[in-house]
């Protein structure tokens, strides 16, 4: 009887327990948990470590003092830090110095002498000075000019990032302080700080170095951290199955944050708990290519922004990280079942079905996670952007037309046949009414597509109705619909610079076929 009572009590608790959703995804599983305040324990509440990294070079001038004495104290106050809270201040110029002090000590802190701008030592200070007993870190970096050791800074940051990320939840933000009209803050160096983010999208802010702006600076900086939560929630499973990132070694516990949490599992757990409270395990629909965006929404935002930060850093190690991220998601997406098989649309050879096949294929490609990530990874023009353009590129966190246009500023203009053909098709579409009087029933049709030349013109013009798809169509794609009907012939395959030199071996009268049919 007591055993039965225990089983019933456990079922009742389970029905009211926090829910862990499980989606089969390729060879593994995706887990989703929405964490609320009541899931935490009061003793688990822990303020984050606050770390301020500041450029103290000569170009900063009096702004070093203004930031430390005025802006930083007000900024920390807005985040909820009291005057007795410990902070870590890291200053870089010709060398790097670190200072452990109270928030209240910032206003009277005596800054060391200003000099040149060497930043690589910042990352050694972060690795050795963070408190290992507190996993939460809020990190702010401020700089106003180009660092003299940009490459060494990027390399040092990459090494330290791999050492810190497994042990800390880091919310890293950066400020480009515009103190000069002639010099730009070093976006690449600040991106080295941004790559330390573990869960949130990178945030980069430009502030004008003007005394009239000082009053508003703390509020603008604090707004970058407004969504950060620092209450501890520990998810545990019955065995080592949990992964915050898909290439992590599986473990039996991970730390979650308030709100939506998405993570990976090597296999479904038999039992899971959050802060010691048993969870209800819910088996959900397997992830498909169309639901991938929804299920992995927060993780895709993080990885998209992280890729862009790595593109700006542009070291060999950053490129290796980019390759790993893209290859993983490419393999994952390839393993997912599609919602609809498109191949049957081509079975009959009809022009309308071919048009539908092209449109659906490109719509699927545009929604593809792999395509989105590869657009960033393969954009080799980013390294040619200047510091201001790189900052704008990072702020365009989605792969939008604006971010693509920013990257194209570094590309030399030239003739592109795909674009020329799309332009001509738009002109045809504007004048499509001129064909209204033509009786297509009396026009010759291709034996394969069973469509006339006029049908082909209308179909290819109809592709322009979907602007997003039309923009990515190549000339070859469009020729698959441009159904110009004629008599088939046999001729030699060779280069003929002058049409007068082209000779046919054989005409085939009685048959009709189109250019589009040859391009299928």
KEMAR-485980 format. One record per residue: y, x, z of N, C-alpha, C, O in turn. Coordinates in steps of 0.1 Angstrom, whole numbers, plus 5000, padded with zeros to 4 digits. Atoms other than C-alpha are relative to their C-alpha. Example, Ala and Ser with C-alpha at 12.3 -4.5 7.8 and 13.67 -1.06 7.14 Angstrom:
498850095000495551235078501250095000501250195007/498949915000498951375071501149925008502249975009/
***
This chain:
498850085000500050005000501350095000502250064993/498949914999502450285009500250074987501350094982/499949945013501650454976500649914990501549954982/499550095010502350144956501549985003502349974993/498650024997505650094975500850124995502050104990/499349885005506650454966500249994985501350024980/499950015015505950394929501049894996501849924987/499050105003507950074929501450045002502350024994/498749954997510950234946500450104989501650104985/499649905010510850514921500449944987501349994980/499650075013510950274891501349945001502149954992/498650064998513950094906501150114999502150084992/499149895001515750424910500250044986501350074981/500049965014514850524875500849914991501649964982/499250095008516350214859501550015002502249984993/498649994997519650274876500550154998501750185001/499749865000519550654870500850044988500949964978/499449955012521650864846499050014988497950034991/500950015011520250854811500150134991501250184989/500149885009519151154790499449944987498249914986/500550045013518851054753499450114992500050234992/500749905007516451244732499849964985499349854982/500150025015516551274693499150114995499450234996/500749905007513851444674500850064988501549984981/499249935010515551704651499350124995499350225002/500749895005513551934629498850035009498049955012/501149954992511152144650500349985015499550015024/499650014986513052064683500649865002500349764995/499450134996515051794700501550025003501950135007/498650004996518751714706500149915012499649795012/499850084988519651594741501549965001502450044998/498650054998522751384749500149935014499349855018/499750064986524151304784501549975001502350064998/498650024997527351134792500250015016499649935023/499849974986528451274826501249935006502349945000/498950074994530651064849500250065014499350135019/499649944987532451154882498949985011498750075019/500950044989529950974904498650084999497850075009/501249925001527151204892500150135007499150205010/499849874993528651504909499949995015500049885021/500050004986528551604945501350075005501850164999/498749954995531651674966500050155002500950224999/500049864997530452014976499950094987500150214988/500149935013530052104939501450024994501550104985/498749985005533752074933500550145002500550195013/499649864999535152414925501250034991501050004979/498949975009538652514911499650124991498850214996/500449895009538352744881500750135004501750135011/499349875000539253114880501149994990500949964978/498850005009542753134865500350144996500550235005/499849875005543253434843501250004990501249924981/498849985009546553534827500050134993500050245000/499949885007546553794800501350014992501649924984/498750005006549953904789500350144994500050254999/499549885007551454154764501250055008502249975011/498949944992553754384784500650124992501050224998/499549895009554854604754501549995000502149905004/498549995001558454704746500649884993501749844996/499450115008558854424721500249875008501049795004/499950124991558454164749501450005007501949905011/498749994993561654294766500049925013499149945021/499950074987562754064794499149885000499049815010/500950115000560253804783498850025009498249935014/501149974991557553984803500449945014499649885021/499650044987559553914835500149845000499749785010/499850155001560453554824498749935001498649835008/501350075000556853464818499350015013498849915018/500749984987555453614850500749935012500149875020/499350054989558253504873500349854999500449785010/499650145001559153164859499049914993498649814999/500850095008556853024832498649985006498149875008/501450004995553453114847499949925013499049835014/500250084988554052974882500149854998499449775004/499950145003555252644868498849944992498449834995/501150045008552452624843498849985010498049885008/501150014991549852684871500249885009499249815013/499750114991551552424893499649874993499049784999/500350125008551152164865498449984999497949874997/501550015000547352254864499449965013498249945014/500550034987547152174901499750115009499150095020/500349884991546952524915501150005011502349985009/499049984989548552574949500450145002499850234996/499449874999550552874960499150105006499250225004/501049914993547653024980498850034991497950104995/501149985008545253014951500050144993501050194989/500149875006543953344938500050004984499449904979/500049995014544653444902499750154996499950245004/500249865006543853744879501050024989501049944980/499049965010546753894860499650134993499550234999/500449885008545854134832501250034990501649944982/498949965008548754324815499550114990498850204995/500449895009548354534784501350054993502149984988/498949935008550754784768499350134995498450124987/500749885004549855154763498650015007497750075001/501350024993546955084788499949865005500849785003/500350144995545554784806500050015016499350105021/500150004985546154704843499649855004500049764997/500450134995544654414863500549995015500550085022/499450034987546154254894499449875006499649765000/500450124993544554014919501149965010501550045018/498950054991547253804936500049855001499249784995/499850144998548253464948501049944990501850014985/499050065009550053214926501450025005502350044998/498749994995552953234950500650144999501850165000/499549865002553153614944500550034987501150144984/499549975014553953584907501550014999502050104992/498550005002557653514912500750135005501850165001/499449884995558253844930499250134995499450244999/500949895005555654054911500850114993501650074984/499349905007556954394900499250054988498150114990/500849975012555854454864500150154998501150225000/500049855004554854814853500850024988501349934981/499149965011556755004827499449954986498249964984/500450055014556654864791499850124991500450234993/500349895009555255074763499449944987499949844983/500650055012553155034731499049895002498849855014/500950124999550654754724498550044997498150044985/501549985001546954844731499349895007499549885019/500550124994544854544738498550015003498049935011/501550004998541154654738499650015014498549965018/500449994986541154734775500049875008499449865018/500050134994541754364783498549955002498249895012/501450065000538054284776499150085010498250015016/500749934990536754554799500449955014499649935023/499550064987538954414827499449865002499049835013/500750134999537554064820498650015005498149945013/501449994997534054184822499750055014498750015020/500349944986534454374855500849925011500449945023/499250064990537054154873499849865003500349805013/500250144997535853804870499049985012498250065014/500850034988534253644901498649944995498649834990/501450045005530453614893499649875008498749805003/500450124992530153334920500749874995500349764999/499350125005532553094901499850004984500450084977/500250005015531353004865501149944992501149954980/498950075007534552814856501250104998501750155008/498949915003537253014839501049934991500749884980/498950045009540652904825500850134996501250215005/499549885005542053184804501249984990501049914980/498850015008545553214789500450144995500650235004/499549885005546753494766501349984993501549884986/498750015006550353554755500350144994500250245000/499649885006551553804730501149974990501249864985/498950025009554653854708500050094987500950074979/499949915011553754124683498750064996497650025001/501349945005551154324664499550115009500250195014/500649904991548754524685499650124991499350114980/500249875008548254894675498550034999498150124991/501449975000544454884681499249874996498349835003/500650135003543554564663498550004998497849915003/501450005003540154664650499250035013498149975015/500749974987539054824684500149885009499149855016/499950124992540354504701498949904996498249845004/501050095005538154284679498650045003497849955007/501449954997535054494684499749995015498649955019/500250014985535554514722499849865004499049835013/500150154997536054134723498649954997498049875005/501350065005532854064704498950055010498049975013/501049954991530754284727500149935014499149895020/499850074987532254134759499649855000499149805009/500250145001531953784746498549975002498149875009/501450024999528153814743499550025015498549975019/500349974986528053944779500549895010499849855020/499450104991530353674795499549864997499349785007/500250145003529353354777498749945007498749835010/501150064993525853314792500249975015499549895020/499850014986527353324827501249915004501449885016/498850074996530653144825500349884990499949894978/499550105009532152824811501550034998502350015007/498749945003535352964795500849904991500449874981/499050085008538352754783501150104997502050125005/499149895004540353014764501149944991500849874981/498950055008543852934750500950124998500950225005/499149895004546453154733501449954996501549854990/498650045004550253154728500550124992500550244996/499249905008552153334700501449985004502049885001/498650014995555553404716500950064989500850184986/499249955012558053434687501450055006502349985007/498849934995560653684701500850074990501950124993/499349925010561753834668499949924987498949854984/500050065013562753704634499250094990498850044979/500649915010561254004617498550035002497850084993/501449974996557854044635499249885004499849795011/500950114997554953804639499050045011498550155010/501149974991552553794669498750024993498549964982/501249975006549153924661498949895002498349895012/500950114999546953624653498650055001497849995009/501349954999543853834648499650045014498550025018/500249954986544153994682499849885010498949885018/500150124991544653654699498849924997498249865006/501350075003541653514680498950075007497950005010/501049934992539653784698499849935014498749935019/500150074988540553604730499449864999498649815007/500550145003539853254715498549994998497949895001/501450005003536353354706499249995013497949975013/500750014988535453354743499749865005499049845014/500250144997535552974744498549974999497850024990/501550035000532052844753499749854996498749834990/500350145003532352464748501149934993500949834985/498950075005535852364737500650064987500350184985/499449955012537752394704501150105004501950085013/498949914998540052694702501449944998501649864989/498650065001543752614707501050125000501050205009/499049895002546652834695501349934999501549844992/498750064999550252754703501150104997501050215001/498849925003553552894689501149955009501449845009/498850034992556552914713501150094996500950214994/498849935003560053014704500550085012500650035023/499549924989561253304725501549995001502350084998/498650034998564553144733500249955014499449875019/499850044986566053094768500149855002499749795012/499850154999566752724760498649945000498549825003/501450065001562952674756499250025013498249965015/500749974988561952814790499649885008498449885013/500350124992562052484808498849924995498149875003/501150085006559652324784498750084998497650024996/501249925003557252614780498849975010497749955005/501150034991555152544812499249874996498049874996/500650135003554552184801499250014987498049964986/500749985013553552284765498750085002497750054996/501249924997551152544778498949925007497849935004/500950084992549652314804499249904992498149864994/500650105008548952054777498850054993497949974989/501249955006546452284761498849995008497749995003/501150004990544352264792499849865005499049845015/500050144994544851884798498649945000498349855009/501350065001541251794788498950085008497850045008/501049914993539552064809499649945013500549905021/500550054987537351944838499250115006498550194999/500749894993535852174864499249955012499350005023/500950044990533351974885498650044995498350024984/501349955003529852114886498949904999498749825008/501150095002526951924871498850084995498950144984/501149915004523552094869498949914995498449835003/501250075006520851954846498850095001498850204997/501249934999517352054854498849934994498849814994/501250065006514052004836498750055007498950155015/501249964993510452044848499550134995498650205002/500449875005510052354826501150064992502149994989/498949935008512052604805500149944986499449984977/499850075012513152374777501449994995501649964983/498650035003516952354777500750114994500550234998/499249905007519352534754501449954997501549844991/498650055003523152504753500350034986501049954979/499949975014523052664719498650024994497750075001/501450005005520052654695499350135000498050135000/500649865000519453034696499850055014499450175015/500249964986519553054734498550005004497749924999/501350004994516453144753499849875009500749855017/500250124992515052814767500050035015499450135020/499949984985515752774805499749865006499749764999/500350134993514952504831501249945006501149835012/498750064995518652444840501250044992501350164988/498749965007522052434823501149925007500849825014/498850074994525552334835500649914990500849954978/499450105009527152024820501549985005501950035015/498650034997530751904820500249855000499349774995/499750145000532351564825500249954986500750034977/499950055013532151344795498750024992497650034997/501249985010529851394764499550145001500350235000/500749875001527351674765498949994990498049904990/501049995010525151764736499350145000500150245000/500749874998522452034738498749994993498349894988/501349995007519152144724498850015010499050065021/501249994992515652114738498850054991498750014980/501149955007512552304727498949894999498149894989/500950114999510451994736500549905009501449935018/499550114991510951664754499450035014498350075016/500549974987510751714792499249885006499449775002/500750104993508351524814500949945011500849825015/499250054989511051494841501350084999501350204996/498749945000514851574843500849945011500749835014/499150054989517451554870501450064998501550174992/498649945000521251604873500550005015500549905021/499749984986522351744906499049945010499449885020/501050044991519051654921499649854998498649805004/500350145002519051284909499249994987499650034977/500950025012516151184886500749924989501549834992/499450065012517251084851499049914993497849934994/500850085008515950814829499950064986501050084980/500249945014514450964796499949894990499149804991/500050105011515250754765499750074987500550154982/500349955013513550834732500749924990500549804989/499150075010516050754704499450034986498550104984/500449985014515750744666500150154997501150215001/499949865005515051084650501350024992501849934986/498849965007518151254636499750014985498750074981/500149995015518651214598501250074995502150105003/498849935006521051374574501249925002502349985002/498850084999523451084577500449985015501649955017/499650024986523351054616500350145006500750145018/499849874994523651434621501450025005501750075015/498649994997527451414621500349935013501049985022/499750084988527451144648499350065012500050075023/500849954988524751294671500650135004500650155017/499649874996526151644670501550014999502150124998/498650005002529851544668500850115008501550195003/499249904991531151754698499650144997500450234997/500549865003528952054689500650054986500950164985/499549975013530052044653501550045000502050134993/498649974999533752044663500150145006500950225001/500049864994533052354685499650104990500450204989/500449905009531152544659500950014988501150124982/499049995011533652454631501250095004501650184996/498849924995536552594651499650155003500450245000/500549864997534452894662499850084988500250204987/500149935013533652984626501450044995501550164990/498749965005537352984617500650115008501350205003/499649884991538153214647499350124995499950234994/500849895005535353444635500550054986500550174984/499549975014536753434599501350085002501550184994/498749934998540153554612499750145006500350245002/500349874994538553834634499450094989499850214989/500549935012536553944603499450145003499650234995/500849884998534454224619498649984995498249874992/501450005004530854314609499249905010498449835005/500750094991529654144641500449854999499649765000/499650145002531753834635499449944988499049834988/500750055012530253804600498549975003498049884998/501450024996526753834615499949875008498949795006/500050124993527653554639500249884991499549774993/499850115010528953334610498749974993498349864991/501250025008525753394591498949935009498249845004/501050074991523553294621500349855002499449775001/499750144998525452974627499749924987499149814988/500250085013525452864590498549994997498049884993/501450015003521752954585499349915009498349845004/500750094992520652764615500349854996499349784994/499750135004522452444605499549964986499249854984/500650025014521352484569498649975001498149874995/501450024998517752504580499849865007498849795003/500250124993518152214604500249884991499549784991/499750115009519751984578499049984990498649874986/501050015011517152074552498749945006497949884998/501250064994514451964577500149855003499149795007/499850144997515951614582499749914988500049954977/500350105011514751314562501349944995502249905003/498850075005517351164538499849855003498749805004/500050144999518250794542499549934988499049814988/500350065012517650724506499650104989500350214988/500449925011515750884477500849974988500849854984/499250025012517950934447499350034987499849984976/500649965012515551074422499649884991499749904979/500350115009514350734409501149954991500949894981/498950045008517850664396500050074986500650024977/500049935012517250924369498849974991498750014980/501250025008513850794358500249934987499549974977/499950075012515050554332501050064990501050024978/499149935009517750784317501349934997502149974990/498850085002520450514318501250075005501250145015/498749934997524050624319500649955013501150035021/499550064988525050384347499350065013499950095023/500749944989522250504370500250155002500350205013/499749864999523050864361501450025007501550115015/498750004993526650794372499949985015500550045023/500250034986525450644404499350115007499650145019/500749894994523150934410501050115003501050175014/499049894998526051184406500949975012501250055020/499150044990528350984428499350015014499950065024/500750004987525750944457499750145004499750185015/500449864997524651304454501250085005501150155015/498849934995528251434458500549945013501150015021/499650064987529051184485499150065012499650095022/500949944990525951324504500450145002500450195014/499649864999527051674497501350025008501550115016/498850004993530551604510499849985015500650035023/500350034986529151464542499150115007498950115019/501049914995526751754545500750105010501750165008/499649904990527151974577500050144994500950224996/500149875006525952274557501250034991501750144991/498849985009528652224530501250035008502050115004/498849984992531352194557500050145005501150215005/500049874994530252514574500150114989500750214992/500049905010529652704542501450014993501850124989/498649995005533152614530500850105008501750175002/499349904992534452814559499550144999500250234997/500649875001531953094558500250074988500350204988/499949935013532353164521501450014995501750064984/498649995004536153144521500550155002501050185013/499749864998536853514515501550034999501950154999/498649985001540553464511500850005013502050045014/499350014987541353414548500550145005501650145010/499649874995541553794555501350044993502050134999/498849965007544453814530501249935005502349965001/498850084995546653564549500750095010500250185017/499249934990549453704570499849935014499249835015/500250054986549653644608500449855002499749785008/499650144999551653324605499149904993498849794998/500950085008549353184578498749995007498149885007/501250014993546353274599500149905012499149835015/499750094989547853084628499949854995499349775002/500050145006548352774606498649964996498149854998/501450025004544752814593499249965012498349875012/500850034988543352814629500449865005499549795011/499650134995545352504638499549894992499449784996/500650105009543952314608498550015003497750074996/501349984996540652284627498949934992497749974993/501050065009538952054602500150074986501150134983/500049945013538052174567500749904991500149834982/499250095007540851974552500750064988500650184985/499249955012542951994520501050105004501350204997/499049914996545652164540499450145003500050245000/500649874996543352434554499550084988499650204987/500449945013541952494519501250064993501150174987/498849955007545452524505500550125007501050215000/499649874993546352784532499350124995499850224993/500849895005543452994521500350044986500250154982/499849985014544352954485501350084997501650134986/498849935001547753114491499750154997500550224990/500449865002545953454490499350024986499050134983/500849995013544253374456501050014988502049934988/499249995012545753474423499749884991498549854989/500150115009546353184400499450044987499550154982/500649975013544353154368499549874994499549775000/500550115007542752924343498649965006497750055007/501250044995539952714357499649874992500349774993/500450115009538052494332499749875007500049765002/500450124993536752254358501349915003501349795000/498750074997540352164369500649944987501249834987/499450045012541552144333499349874995499949774991/500750125004538751894324500349885009500449775003/499750114991539451684355501349944996501649824996/498750055003543051664345500049924987500749824986/500150085013542151554309499449875002499849774996/500750134997539851284323501049905006501049785003/498950084994542751154345500949944989501449834990/499250055011544851134313499349894992499949804988/500850105007542050944295500049875008500249765002/500150124992541850704324501349924999501349804999/498750065001545550634322500249924987501049824986/499850065013545150534286498749924995498549904984/501350065002541750364289500149864993499249814986/499850145006543250024278500050014985499849904979/500049995014543450154243498649974994498549944982/501350025005539750104240499549855002498449824998/500450144997539749734250499649924988498849834989/500350085012539549604215498750054992498449984983/501249955007536449804205498849935005498549915017/501350074997533149614204498950105001498450154991/501049904998530649844220498749964996497850054994/501350045004527749634209499750054985498650064981/500249955014528349764173500150154999500050214988/499949855000528650124184498650065001497750005007/501349934999525750374179499850045015500750085022/500349974987523950444211498950125000498150134991/501049904998521850744224498749945003498649855011/501350064997518150674223499650035014498749955020/500449974987517850834257500849925011500249865020/499250074990520750694277500349854997500749775006/499750145004521050364257501449965002501749855006/498650034998524750394259500850064988500450164982/499249965011527550444233501150105005501250135017/498949914997530450694232501049945009501550005019/499050074992532850434246499549985014500249995024/500650014986530450364275500150125008500450125019/499949874993530450734283501450035004501650085015/498649984996534150754283500449925012501149975021/499750094989534450454306499350055013499950055024/500749964988531750594330500750135006500850145018/499449874995533350944332501449975006501850045016/498750044994536750784339499849935013500749945022/500350074987535250564366499750105011500050065023/500349904989534250884385501350035007501350075019/498749974994537950934391500549905011501449925018/499650104990538050614413499750055014500450015023/500349944987536450814441500650145000500050244996/499349875001539051094445499450115007499450235002/500649894993537151284471498850064993498750194992/501149955008534051314449500550064987500050174983/499549955013536051364417500650145001500450224992/499449874999537851674431499050115000499350234997/501049894999534551864436499150004987498250094987/500950005012532951774402500450124991501550154989/499849895010532452064378500049954986499749834984/500050045014532852054340498649964996498449864989/501350035004529052054337499649865006498949784999/500350134994528751754361500649894992500049794989/499350115008531251554340499449994987499449884981/500650015014529551644307498749925001498349874990/501250084999526451474321500349854998499449774995/499650145002528451144317500849984988500949874983/499250015012530551224287499249984988498850084981/501150035009528251044263500449994986500449884980/499649995014529551154229498749994991497950094992/501250035008526851014205500150064986501150054980/500049955013525851194174498650024995497649985002/501349975006522951304151499550135005500250235004/500649884995520651564166499750104988499450054977/500249905010520251894147499350125006499350145018/500649874995518352224149500850114994501150114982/499349895005520252544147499850125008499250115019/500249884992520152904159500950015012502049975012/499249984988521252994194500650144999499950244998/499349885002523953264190501549985002501949875005/498650014999527653334193500649984986500450054977/499350035012529753174166501549995002502049895005/498550014997533453274170500849914990501949874994/499450095009534353074139499149894996498049924992/500950115004532952724132499550014986498549964983/500449995014532852814095498750084999498050074988/501249915002530053064102498849935006497749995005/501250064994527752814120499249934989499849864981/500850065010524852704100498849925007498349975017/501150084994522252434107498750034992498750054980/501349985007518552474100499449864996498849854985/500550135004517752104100500849895007501149895019/499450124994519451764105498849905002497849904995/501050104997517451474120500649864999500849795009/499450135002518951154105499049895005497849905004/500850114995517750824119499950005015499449905021/500049994986517950954155501550025005502350084998/498749984994520950944178499850045015499049995022/500049954986521551134210501450045004502350064996/498649974995524551224232500050145007499050205011/499849874993525951544247499549995015498950085020/500450024986525351394282498550015002498050065012/501449994999521651364275499450145000498450175006/500449865000521351734268500450075013499750175017/499649944988523151814300499249965013499450015024/500750054988520751624323499050115006498350085015/
***
